[in-house]
């Protein structure tokens, strides 16, 4: 009786493993390759042999190279091997535009003044977040969702919000009147301002929570 129980238990344990082994026969083999970011990046030929996808070719020729990075593509940790260029550019522009608006919002209460409010009583941007009425956050989320919907709908219509096609939002109809050179210059300026704003916001928040962490930053800018 004990042997029967042992036999049944062994069969029960082996059965799921047999199923997994059989299923694995239908899964394409994936050859992984671990490389250090400090080592030289593998060539496209070697990557083709290991079946590891790379998206780096999509970054070549993109607007954004300038004197700040030696007019060369800057990617020290190799993210371009794993993330499509189009996705990165959209994310960079979205975050840069939000950071530019956030920079204005950071300085506005201190240097310009506050709008009449019963709930927010401080000019400190971080403390104001906690004082804001939940109703505002609901409206803010709806506004962000509306903006994303407009962007998505524009893309379905063949438009672009990254500057490489008809503009999604162009109420004055000026974008199509610009020359290609001027469009390139405007796109580069926006990228630079967005990058600077992202670095700036990171420094403001860091200095707010860690006093003295950002050298030469005016104290009034941290709160």
N, C-alpha and C positions, 0 to 999 in steps of 0.2 A: 504494500500500500504506500509505503514511503517512497519506493522507487517510482511508482506510478505518478505520485505528486511531483517528484523531482523532474520526471520526464515531461509532464505537462508544463511545469514552470519554465523549463529550458525552451520548449517549443514556443511558448508564449513570448519569451524574451527575444527569441531569434526571428520570429515572424515580422515585427516592425523593421528590423534591420534588413531583412531580405527584400521588403518592399522598397526601402530607401535605396538599396543597392541596384534593384531593377530600374527604379526611376532615374537613377543617375546615368544610366546608359543612354537616355534620351537628351541629356543636358550637354550642350556644346562644351568642349574642353576650353578652359581659360588659363593661359599661361601668365602668371604674375611675375613681375620683375621689380625688385626693390632697389631704388637708387637714392643716394644721398643728394640733397640740394647743394652740397658743397662740391660734389663731383661734376664732371662735365656732363651736360645733358646728352642723352643718347641721340644718335642721328635718326632721321626719318626712316632710313633703311632698316636699322636695328629694331625700331619700334614696329615696323611692318611685320618682322619675323616673329615678334612676341604677341601680336594681335592686340596691342594696347592702343586705344584710340588717342589721337592728339588733335587739338584744335588750334595749334599755334600758327598754322599757315593763315588762318582767318584774321590774324592780328596784323599781318604785314600790310603796310600802306595805309593803316587807319590814321585818321586825324588825331593828334594828341602828342606826337613826338615834337619836342622843341628844345630850346637851350637848357631848360631846367634838368633834363635827363640826357644831355649830350646829343640831342637829335637821334636817339636810339631807343629801341623798345626796352622798357624797364620792367622786368619781371624776375626778381631775384629768387623767388621760391618756386617758380615753375607752375603757377596756377593756370597759365595759358595752355598747358598740356591737357587740362581736365575740364575747362569751362569754355563754352563757345564764345567767340568774340562778340557776337550780337547781344548775347545775354549780359556780358560784362559791361558793354557800352551803355545799354539801357539802364542797368543798375547804377552805374557811375553817374549818369546824368540825373536819374531820379534822386539819388542821395545827395548829389551836389546842389540841385535846385532846392531841396528841402533844407539843406544846411545853410544856403544863402538866406532863405526866409527866416530860419531860426536865428541866424546872426543878427538880423534886423530886430527880431523879437527880443533877443537877449539885451540889446542896448536901449531899445525904445523906452521902457519904463523909467530907466535911470536918467537918461539924458533928454528925453522929450516929455515924458509924463505918462500918466496912467488914465485910462478911460474910466468914467464913473462906474463903480462896481460895489455891490454889497457883500460879496463873498471874498474877493481878492483884495487884500489890504497891504500887500508887500510888493516891492519892486524887485525882490529876489526871484529870478526865474524858476529856480528849483523849488522854493517854498510855494510859489504861486501854483505850481502843478498840483500840489496837495490841497490847496484852498479852492481850486476851481470847482464849480458846481458840476455834478455828474451830467446834468442836462447839456452842458457845453461839450463834454466829451462825446456824447451821443451825436450831437450835431457835427462835430469834427470828423467822426468816423464816417458819417453819411457823406460829408463833403469829399473826403478822401476816396470813398467808393465811387462817387460820381465822377471824379477826375480820372480814376482808373477806367471807368466805363467809357468815357469819352475817348481816351487813348486807344482802348481796345477796338471800339467802333471805328475809329479813324483808320486803324491798321487794316481792318476788314475792307475798308473802302480804298485801300492802296496808298494811304497817306503815312506820314512818318512823324514821330515826335523826337527823333534824334538828329534831324537836319539833313538826312540823305534822301529826301524826296519831298513831295508836296506836304506842307505843314498841316498837322492835325488842327491846330488853332492858329488862325491868321485872319482876324476880323477885318484888318485894314487891307489885306491882299497885297502886302509888300514883298513877301518872301520870294515869290516867283519873278519879281522884277529885278532882283539882285543878280549880279554876275556870279559865276561859279567861284571866282577868287574872293569876292566879298562874303559869299556864303561860308567858304572855308575859314575865313578870318573870324567871322561871328561865332562859328562853331568852336573854334579853338579858344576864343576869349571866354566863352561860356564854360568850357571844360576847365580852364585855368582858374576862373573865379570859383567854380564849384569845388575844385580840389583844395583851394586855399580856404574856403569856408568850412570844409570838412575838417581840415587840420585845426582851424581856428576854434570850431565848436568843441573839438576834443580837448584843446588846451584850456578853454574856459571851464568846462566841466571838471577837468583834472584839477585846475587851480582852486575851484570852488570847494572840492572835497579834501584836497591835499594842499594845504597852504604852502606857498613857496616852491611848488613843484614845477612852475613855469617861470624861468628867469625873465626879468625885464618886463613882466606883464603888469600894467597899471592896476593897483588894488581895486579901483572902482569898476574895473571890467570883470571882476570875478564874482560880483554879487549885485 
